Amino acid sequence: QHLLTCDSVAQVQIVWCRAQGAVPLWLTQLAANSTDDNDNNNNRIPQRVAVEEHDDNSLNARFNLINDAPTAGILSQDDDLLRPCDAMNAGFAMWTLDPARMVGFDARRHRVVQPGVTSPEFDKLEKNDGDDDDNEAPIGHTVQTQDRDWYYEPKKANMGNRYSLALSKYAFLHKDYLKSYTHEMPAEIRTHVRDVLNCEDIAMT
C-alpha cells in the first residue's frame, strides 16, 4: 500500500509462497481492484498490483517472475523494508545513468580471514580506520572454501564508496538479470540458495 502512493511505481509484483498459506483476502482484493486499463491515448496501463503464487519455498523465487515486468527497471525489495518515495526515486534516477549496473541502498564488503592470506585493499583500510576490529570476530556471513575462509560484513563509514556488493533486499537492477539468475546462472548456486535459505543477494550481485 505504501508503494502505491509513489507515483513513479508502475507495478508492485508480490511473490507469494503457497507453503506459507493462502494469499490474504485483502491482498487479493487489492490486486483485483488494480486491473489493466488504457489511458486517454489508448496506451496500456499495467495492473498496479500483481500477486504471483509460487510452489517453490525458496528465495530463488523472488527472481523468477511468472509474468514479465512492465518496465526494464526492477526494484527488488524485501517485504519488511519501507523507504520514502523520494529515496526510491533517487535510487532509480541513479540506476538510469547505467542500467547495466545494480544500484542498492545496503552495501557489503568481503574479506579473506584465513591467517596469512589477506585482501590487501581492505587490509590497508582496516589498519587506517582507527579501531582494532582485526582482532574481533567476523561480523556477517562466513563462507568456507578449500584454501581460505571468506566473510562479508556491513560497509563501515570510513570505507567511503569502497564496497564489494549491494544487497538485493532493496536494489534496482535490469529485469534481464532476473532471467539470467533463473536460466543462465549455474544450477549449483540456486541449489545452495534453496538449501540454506540465504545468499541469494550474493548470487544476484
C-alpha positions in Angstrom: 0.0 0.0 0.0 2.9 2.4 0.7 4.4 1.7 -2.7 1.1 2.5 -4.4 1.5 6.1 -3.0 4.6 6.5 -5.1 3.6 7.9 -8.5 6.7 6.5 -10.2 5.8 2.9 -9.4 4.3 1.2 -12.5 3.5 -2.1 -10.8 4.0 -3.9 -7.5 4.7 -7.6 -8.1 4.4 -9.7 -4.9 6.0 -13.1 -4.8 3.9 -15.4 -2.6 4.9 -18.9 -1.5 1.9 -21.2 -1.3 3.6 -23.2 1.5 3.0 -20.1 3.8 -0.7 -20.4 3.3 -3.3 -18.7 1.1 -2.9 -15.2 -0.1 -4.7 -12.8 2.3 -8.1 -11.7 1.2 -7.2 -8.0 1.5 -4.3 -8.6 -0.9 -6.3 -10.5 -3.4 -8.9 -7.7 -3.4 -6.2 -5.0 -3.8 -4.9 -6.8 -6.8 -8.3 -7.3 -8.3 -9.1 -3.6 -7.9 -6.0 -2.6 -9.9 -6.8 -4.2 -13.2 -5.3 -3.3 -16.6 -6.6 -0.2 -18.2 -5.9 2.3 -21.0 -5.1 5.9 -20.7 -6.7 8.7 -22.8 -4.3 7.9 -25.7 -5.2 4.3 -25.6 -1.8 3.3 -24.1 -2.0 0.3 -21.8 -1.6 1.0 -18.1 -0.4 -2.2 -16.4 -2.1 -3.7 -13.4 -0.6 -1.9 -10.4 -0.6 -4.9 -8.1 0.1 -8.4 -9.2 0.4 -11.4 -6.9 2.4 -14.3 -8.2 2.0 -17.6 -6.3 4.9 -20.0 -6.3 5.1 -23.6 -5.1 8.8 -23.4 -4.5 9.6 -22.3 -0.9 12.9 -20.8 -1.9 14.5 -17.3 -2.1 15.2 -18.1 -5.7 11.5 -17.4 -6.4 11.9 -13.7 -5.9 13.9 -13.6 -9.1 11.7 -16.0 -11.1 8.8 -13.8 -12.2 5.9 -15.7 -13.7 4.7 -12.6 -15.5 7.0 -10.3 -17.4 7.6 -6.9 -15.7 6.1 -3.9 -17.5 9.4 -1.9 -17.0 13.0 -2.5 -17.7 14.0 -1.4 -14.2 13.1 -3.6 -11.2 13.2 -2.6 -7.6 14.0 -5.8 -5.7 12.6 -5.3 -2.2 12.2 -7.4 1.0 8.7 -7.4 2.4 9.9 -5.9 5.7 11.5 -2.8 4.2 9.9 0.6 3.7 11.7 3.6 2.3 10.3 7.1 1.4 9.2 7.6 -2.2 11.8 10.3 -2.6 14.6 7.9 -1.6 13.3 5.3 -4.1 13.1 7.9 -6.9 16.7 9.0 -6.1 17.9 5.4 -6.4 16.0 4.9 -9.7 17.5 8.1 -11.1 21.0 6.8 -10.3 20.2 3.5 -11.9 19.1 5.1 -15.1 22.6 6.5 -15.5 23.9 3.0 -16.1 21.1 0.4 -16.3 23.7 -2.4 -16.7 24.7 -1.9 -13.0 22.9 -2.7 -9.8 22.1 0.2 -7.5 21.4 -0.7 -3.9 21.0 1.0 -0.6 22.7 -1.7 1.5 26.3 -2.3 0.8 28.6 -5.0 2.0 32.3 -5.8 1.7 34.1 -9.1 1.6 37.5 -10.1 3.1 39.7 -13.2 3.4 40.1 -14.2 7.0 42.5 -17.1 7.0 45.7 -16.2 8.8 48.5 -15.3 6.4 46.1 -14.6 3.5 44.6 -11.1 3.3 42.9 -8.9 0.8 45.4 -6.0 0.5 42.9 -3.3 -0.3 40.6 -3.9 2.7 43.5 -4.8 5.0 45.1 -1.5 4.3 41.9 0.3 5.1 41.4 -1.7 8.3 44.8 -0.5 9.6 43.8 3.1 9.0 40.3 3.1 10.4 41.3 4.0 14.0 39.9 0.9 15.7 41.2 -2.6 16.4 38.5 -4.8 14.9 41.0 -7.0 13.2 41.0 -8.9 16.5 37.3 -9.1 16.6 35.1 -11.9 15.4 33.9 -11.6 11.9 30.5 -9.9 11.5 28.2 -11.3 8.8 28.2 -14.4 6.8 31.3 -16.7 6.6 32.0 -18.9 3.5 34.5 -21.7 3.6 36.4 -22.9 0.6 39.2 -25.4 0.2 42.0 -23.0 0.8 40.6 -20.0 2.6 37.7 -18.6 4.5 35.7 -15.5 3.4 33.2 -13.4 5.1 31.2 -10.3 4.2 30.1 -7.6 6.6 28.3 -4.2 6.6 30.3 -1.4 5.0 31.9 1.0 7.5 31.5 4.7 7.2 35.3 5.1 6.7 35.1 2.9 3.6 33.5 5.7 1.7 32.4 4.3 -1.7 34.6 1.2 -1.4 32.4 -1.9 -1.2 32.1 -5.3 -2.8 28.4 -5.8 -3.4 24.9 -4.4 -2.9 22.3 -6.5 -1.3 19.1 -7.3 -3.3 17.0 -6.5 -0.3 16.4 -3.1 -1.7 18.1 -2.5 -5.0 17.4 -1.5 -8.6 18.5 -3.8 -11.4 17.6 -4.6 -15.0 14.9 -7.2 -15.5 17.2 -9.2 -17.8 19.2 -10.1 -14.7 16.2 -12.0 -13.3 16.2 -14.2 -16.4 20.0 -14.7 -16.1 19.7 -15.7 -12.4 16.9 -18.2 -13.2 18.0 -19.6 -16.5 21.7 -18.9 -17.0 23.4 -19.0 -13.6 24.9 -22.4 -12.6 22.2 -24.5 -11.1 24.5 -25.4 -8.2 24.3 -21.8 -6.9 20.5 -21.8 -6.9 20.5 -25.2 -5.2 22.7 -23.7 -2.4 20.4 -20.8 -2.0 17.5 -23.1 -1.8 19.2 -25.4 0.8 20.4 -22.7 3.1 17.6 -20.2 2.6 20.2 -17.5 2.2 22.9 -16.0 -0.1 20.5 -15.0 -3.0 21.8 -11.5 -2.7 25.4 -12.6 -3.2 24.3 -14.8 -6.1 22.5 -11.9 -7.8 25.3 -9.5 -7.3 
